[in-house]
Amino acid sequence: EEEEDEDGEARSAGSDGASAAETPVQAQRAGGAAQSSPKVDLEAFEIMCMIGQGGFGKVYHVKRRSTGRAYAMKCMRKDCVFKDNLKGTKAERAILGNIAHPYIVNMHWAFQCRSRLYIVMDYFPGGQFLDMLQHHSPFEQDACVLYTGEIVLALEELHKRGIVHRDLKPENILVDSGGHLVVTDFGCSKVTEGEGGGEGHVRTKSWAGTELYMAPEQLQQREYGSEVDWWALGALCWEMTTGDHPFYNNNRKTIVNNILKKKLVLPSYLPPASHSLLKGLLCRDPTKRLGHQGGAAEIRAHPFFKKLSWEKLLARELPAPLRSHALTADEFDVSAHSERYTGAGRELSPVASPNILSSSKQQLFEGFSWTNQQHHQMEGAAIGGRLALASSQGSLGS
């Protein structure tokens, strides 16, 4: 469920769906641009099947007609976005248009028509990290270290740009074909307004995220910042190391009570460094929480990561210890996604005329369209190479 708080910010009580936006983000994404040249629209893609659905739209597995390459395309109805998550949607679009990082999803195009918004991103056949947890947890220690490290690097990049994710959970982390993790879904993220940015600059009291992964200060609507992402990382790391969630219960009120009051008892078989990291990240006092004072650098220096080469991890030179349950690593393999989605219709339903936004409201989405120019240039070069090869082969055969 998403609501609007007093300053117009989207707040989520557990939606894991498609949501997307435009608030200031400090650094310009390498190779990106705010224009959509050449123009891309829905006709440029063939919809293969649905792979996900959330509160504000659906995600489809699509094929670019000109190249045959697979992507994930998030489709959102403008009337729904306008009503429930305008600021969050514009924020997601702005964030994705300003970040290029090995452990954060890449956006390649954003475009729109009168009734819908579209965001085209990398497609990952490995599906959600949730499925990897269900199939493989508890992880071996080396896997816990590497996967926790990949999420740390993603959060470090976000925080230094003045972005707090606020909805970090297994459903919002994807698994690529090599078994590595990629953070996605920024519809609940908070972005520093104006100049300054950086870790420690984001402060808010608004309700946003999924309760099971919310920090105590979020649940109590006290002022908070980037330290809530470190709490969520602690919950994820607990799941990796033990195979269970530290606060899970079927009852919502019990979950909240567990987060606020439950005494955490760590398994005795875990090494001391794991105990120390989990206690540090899941500290209820945000001023004493690991990462509050020194940010990602403080966490990277923890003994839990003693044997990890951060340089090699950032360069993606370390092999992933696990694989998803996808049948293959092929970009057209959707076996890791639920048949509830992949078996559904792949056609976009028409939007009735009364639900088409007026011209004045359409202006709220001005500047949404975007092309990753670096990706477009690489794509153009690849097409040119294939055409040249075809031409030369035709000459040889004539």
Secondary structure in CASP SS format (residue, H / E / C, confidence):
PFRMAT SS
TARGET T0000
AUTHOR 0000-0000-0000
METHOD secondary structure of the structure
MODEL  1
E C 1.00
E E 1.00
E E 1.00
E E 1.00
D C 1.00
E C 1.00
D C 1.00
G C 1.00
E C 1.00
A E 1.00
R E 1.00
S E 1.00
A C 1.00
G C 1.00
S C 1.00
D C 1.00
G C 1.00
A C 1.00
S C 1.00
A C 1.00
A C 1.00
E C 1.00
T C 1.00
P C 1.00
V C 1.00
Q C 1.00
A C 1.00
Q C 1.00
R C 1.00
A C 1.00
G C 1.00
G E 1.00
A E 1.00
A C 1.00
Q C 1.00
S C 1.00
S C 1.00
P C 1.00
K C 1.00
V C 1.00
D C 1.00
L H 1.00
E H 1.00
A H 1.00
F E 1.00
E E 1.00
I E 1.00
M E 1.00
C E 1.00
M E 1.00
I E 1.00
G E 1.00
Q E 1.00
G C 1.00
G C 1.00
F C 1.00
G E 1.00
K E 1.00
V E 1.00
Y E 1.00
H E 1.00
V E 1.00
K E 1.00
R E 1.00
R C 1.00
S C 1.00
T C 1.00
G C 1.00
R C 1.00
A E 1.00
Y E 1.00
A E 1.00
M E 1.00
K E 1.00
C E 1.00
M E 1.00
R E 1.00
K H 1.00
D H 1.00
C H 1.00
V H 1.00
F H 1.00
K H 1.00
D H 1.00
N C 1.00
L H 1.00
K H 1.00
G H 1.00
T H 1.00
K H 1.00
A H 1.00
E H 1.00
R H 1.00
A H 1.00
I H 1.00
L H 1.00
G C 1.00
N C 1.00
I C 1.00
A C 1.00
H C 1.00
P C 1.00
Y C 1.00
I E 1.00
V C 1.00
N C 1.00
M E 1.00
H E 1.00
W E 1.00
A E 1.00
F E 1.00
Q E 1.00
C C 1.00
R C 1.00
S C 1.00
R E 1.00
L E 1.00
Y E 1.00
I E 1.00
V E 1.00
M E 1.00
D C 1.00
Y C 1.00
F C 1.00
P C 1.00
G C 1.00
G C 1.00
Q E 1.00
F H 1.00
L H 1.00
D H 1.00
M H 1.00
L H 1.00
Q H 1.00
H H 1.00
H H 1.00
S C 1.00
P C 1.00
F C 1.00
E C 1.00
Q H 1.00
D H 1.00
A H 1.00
C H 1.00
V H 1.00
L H 1.00
Y H 1.00
T H 1.00
G H 1.00
E H 1.00
I H 1.00
V H 1.00
L H 1.00
A H 1.00
L H 1.00
E H 1.00
E H 1.00
L H 1.00
H H 1.00
K H 1.00
R C 1.00
G C 1.00
I E 1.00
V E 1.00
H C 1.00
R C 1.00
D C 1.00
L C 1.00
K C 1.00
P H 1.00
E H 1.00
N H 1.00
I E 1.00
L E 1.00
V E 1.00
D C 1.00
S C 1.00
G C 1.00
G C 1.00
H C 1.00
L E 1.00
V E 1.00
V E 1.00
T C 1.00
D C 1.00
F C 1.00
G C 1.00
C C 1.00
S C 1.00
K E 1.00
V E 1.00
T C 1.00
E C 1.00
G C 1.00
E C 1.00
G C 1.00
G C 1.00
G C 1.00
E C 1.00
G C 1.00
H C 1.00
V C 1.00
R C 1.00
T E 1.00
K C 1.00
S C 1.00
W C 1.00
A C 1.00
G C 1.00
T C 1.00
E H 1.00
L H 1.00
Y H 1.00
M C 1.00
A C 1.00
P H 1.00
E H 1.00
Q H 1.00
L H 1.00
Q C 1.00
Q C 1.00
R C 1.00
E C 1.00
Y E 1.00
G C 1.00
S C 1.00
E H 1.00
V H 1.00
D H 1.00
W H 1.00
W H 1.00
A H 1.00
L H 1.00
G H 1.00
A H 1.00
L H 1.00
C H 1.00
W H 1.00
E H 1.00
M H 1.00
T H 1.00
T H 1.00
G C 1.00
D C 1.00
H C 1.00
P C 1.00
F C 1.00
Y C 1.00
N C 1.00
N C 1.00
N C 1.00
R H 1.00
K H 1.00
T H 1.00
I H 1.00
V H 1.00
N H 1.00
N H 1.00
I H 1.00
L H 1.00
K H 1.00
K C 1.00
K C 1.00
L C 1.00
V C 1.00
L C 1.00
P C 1.00
S C 1.00
Y C 1.00
L C 1.00
P C 1.00
P H 1.00
A H 1.00
S H 1.00
H H 1.00
S H 1.00
L H 1.00
L H 1.00
K H 1.00
G H 1.00
L H 1.00
L C 1.00
C C 1.00
R C 1.00
D C 1.00
P C 1.00
T C 1.00
K C 1.00
R C 1.00
L C 1.00
G C 1.00
H C 1.00
Q C 1.00
G C 1.00
G H 1.00
A H 1.00
A H 1.00
E H 1.00
I H 1.00
R H 1.00
A C 1.00
H C 1.00
P H 1.00
F H 1.00
F H 1.00
K C 1.00
K C 1.00
L C 1.00
S C 1.00
W H 1.00
E H 1.00
K H 1.00
L H 1.00
L H 1.00
A C 1.00
R C 1.00
E C 1.00
L C 1.00
P C 1.00
A C 1.00
P C 1.00
L C 1.00
R C 1.00
S C 1.00
H C 1.00
A C 1.00
L C 1.00
T C 1.00
A C 1.00
D C 1.00
E C 1.00
F C 1.00
D C 1.00
V C 1.00
S C 1.00
A C 1.00
H C 1.00
S C 1.00
E H 1.00
R H 1.00
Y H 1.00
T H 1.00
G C 1.00
A C 1.00
G C 1.00
R C 1.00
E C 1.00
L C 1.00
S C 1.00
P C 1.00
V C 1.00
A C 1.00
S H 1.00
P H 1.00
N H 1.00
I C 1.00
L C 1.00
S C 1.00
S H 1.00
S H 1.00
K H 1.00
Q H 1.00
Q H 1.00
L H 1.00
F H 1.00
E C 1.00
G C 1.00
F C 1.00
S C 1.00
W E 1.00
T E 1.00
N E 1.00
Q H 1.00
Q H 1.00
H H 1.00
H H 1.00
Q H 1.00
M H 1.00
E H 1.00
G H 1.00
A H 1.00
A H 1.00
I H 1.00
G H 1.00
G H 1.00
R H 1.00
L H 1.00
A H 1.00
L H 1.00
A H 1.00
S H 1.00
S H 1.00
Q H 1.00
G H 1.00
S H 1.00
L H 1.00
G H 1.00
S C 1.00
END
